[in-house]
Amino acid sequence: MPEATTPNDDGVRIDLISGARMEGLTSMEKIRLILDSVRDGDIVVLEAGLSPEEESKLIEVTMTEISPDDFSGIEIESYPSNRQPDQGLVGRLLGKEEAKKLTVIGPANQIETLHKDEDLISALVSRK
């Protein structure tokens, strides 16, 4: 798949990544895809979000890569869809998928969450 290019540095690039693209990747491939984009100053919006384990691993890997002069970390906001699957204890134990959720991830020094509720995430994004 060809990579998108930025024609100039006058704006903030937002990568909208479909669930289909993320579906075939391993957890570490997803994390690398996200962190590589965010380290470049891009905002990443995931259609399907990450599992709780993947979100934890993303934060863990991010913490190891923070450096004062280079990378300040990430800001991440997620929320589940309104339709929760009918999933009992057995479903959770067997690892059945959770409801799809939208996730917004960006550089900590460029994105600030202004408001979040059940159906809206508002963020202020600044240029580098």
Helices and strands as residue ranges (DSSP letters): E 14-17, H 19-23, H 27-39, E 43-46, H 52-65, E 74-80, H 89-93, E 101-107, E 111-117, E 120-125
